[in-house]
Amino acid sequence: MLYIYYGEMSGVINRSDVYFNSVYQDEWLMEDFVKSIILDVDKSEVISPHLIESPVLGPIGPRNLSGGTKTLILMYKDKEHIFNATNCGDNCAKWILEIAGKQDLTICLQHNMNFGYGEFRAVFLNNHREVHNMAELLDVIFDLEEQSR
């Protein structure tokens, strides 16, 4: 299940790219699910834990992955922390939903992320409203923004 806190949240990891660099483990990069994230988001192929082939940058290490990719990997592997999904672009939204389909996932969100046209399930922690599609998600975000004014 996906749980979303919309807005500023204390205790959330905002600099997931920096945090990733100090906590990632080599074995994370060898999991098929993580390899799929890296291939889809960064268009890069994991060769080994220390070598990723990027079509733009050439051979890189894990520390050179995009911030969005690092955040997704942390969301999947680090169940003790909440990460700011604002570090992710819309190309990460489907992966957030996939991770939430595998395990409970709480994220902080500070923008209108596009989760696509399909059905999904998420609960806003701000007001405990459950949403099932983008129209419902945007309604909740609009209401939350109106309340904060």
Secondary structure as GFF3:
##gff-version 3
##sequence-region A 1 149
A	DSSP	beta_strand	2	6	.	.	.	ID=ss1
A	DSSP	alpha_helix	16	23	.	.	.	ID=ss2
A	DSSP	three_ten_helix	26	30	.	.	.	ID=ss3
A	DSSP	alpha_helix	32	42	.	.	.	ID=ss4
A	DSSP	beta_strand	45	48	.	.	.	ID=ss5
A	DSSP	beta_strand	51	54	.	.	.	ID=ss6
A	DSSP	beta_strand	58	60	.	.	.	ID=ss7
A	DSSP	three_ten_helix	62	64	.	.	.	ID=ss8
A	DSSP	alpha_helix	67	77	.	.	.	ID=ss9
A	DSSP	beta_strand	83	84	.	.	.	ID=ss10
A	DSSP	three_ten_helix	85	87	.	.	.	ID=ss11
A	DSSP	three_ten_helix	90	92	.	.	.	ID=ss12
A	DSSP	alpha_helix	93	102	.	.	.	ID=ss13
A	DSSP	beta_strand	105	109	.	.	.	ID=ss14
A	DSSP	beta_strand	122	124	.	.	.	ID=ss15
A	DSSP	beta_strand	130	131	.	.	.	ID=ss16
A	DSSP	alpha_helix	134	147	.	.	.	ID=ss17
###
